[in-house]
Amino acid sequence: MSLFRIAVVLSLGVAVMPSDEEQQAALYQRAATAAHWTITYCDRNAAQCEMAGHLWDGFVRKAQFAGKLAYDVAIASSETLRQDPLAPQLASDRGTLQSGDLEPTWRSPKRQGDI
């Protein structure tokens, strides 16, 4: 389905292109001017680009820290789960119960009259 969507969007893009050579040349010139204006933005606004560079560096450092934190927490959680599956529960939720106390008893104790 996405291949069909791509084909439709591309065909619409081709359909709206001008067929007159003068209009094609004008569109080409406008596209070239827009590309040149975009590429040379930092030449015209050096202070803004420098500030954006500092902000980007700070963002990258924060993103690296967040990724490392998420990784470390995931690794620590998986190691804790391998050691004790009931560890994620808070100790206050368990009170004084130990892990063995929380294991289910699947059968009730047999009484004398039971078969």
N, C-alpha and C positions, 0 to 999 in steps of 0.2 A: 504494500500500500504506500509506503514512503517513497518508493521508486516512482510510482505514479504521481505523487505530489510534486516531487522534484521535476518531473517532466512537464507538468502543468505550469509550474512557476517559471521554468526556463522558457517554455513556449510563450507565456505571457510577456516575459521580458523581451523576447525577440519580436513579438508582435507590436510592442509599443515603440520600437526603434524607428526613427524616421527613415523614409525611403528616398527623400530628396537629398541630393549630394550636398547642397548648401547647408541644409539642416544637420546632416551627418557631420560636416566639417565644424559647424558651430558647436554641436554637442561634444565632439572630440576635443575642441579647444577648451570648453568649459570643464570637462573632466580632467584634462591635463593641468589647467590652472588650479582646480580644487586639490589635486594631488600635490602639486608643487607648494601650495599654501600650507597644506597639512604637514608636509615633510620639513618645511623651513620654519615651523612654529617656534621651536626653541631658539632659532637664530634671532627672531624678533622679540621674544619674551624670555630672556635668559634667567631673570630673577625668579619667574614663576616655575620654570623647569627645574631650577636648582632646589627650590622649596619642595616641589613635587618629588624630586629625587630623595630628599631627606625624609619626607613623609612615607614614601614607598619603602625605604630601608627600615624604618620603624615598623611598618606593617609586616614586612617579611620576617623581622625578628620575632614579632608577636605570633605570627603564624607558625614559625618553627617551634616556638615554645609550646604553643597549644597542641601541635602535632606530637611533640615529644611527651607532653603531659598525658595526652590521650593514650599513646602507645604504652607508656609506663604503667598507667592505671589498668589498661587491658591485660598486660602481662602479669601484673601483680594479682589481679583478680583471678586469672586463669590458674596461676600457681596456688593461690589460696583455695580455690575450688578443688584442685587435685588433692590437696592435703586434707581438707575437711569440707564436705559439701554443705554443711550447715553453717559455715563461717560467715556468710554474708548477713545472716540475721544478727541483729544487735544483741549484745550480751544482756541488756536490760529486758529484751523481749523474752529471753530464756529464763531469767531469774537465776536460780541456783542450779538449774538442770544442766547436766552434762550431755554431750553428744549421744552417749549410749542410752540415756534416759529418754531421748526423743525418738528412738527407733520404735517402729510400730510392732505391736504384738499381733500377729496375724491369726492366732488361734487362742481361744480362751482356755484357761486351765481345765483339765478334765475333772469332773466330779464323779463320785462313786456310782451314781445311777446312770451316767451317760455310757453309751456304747462306744 
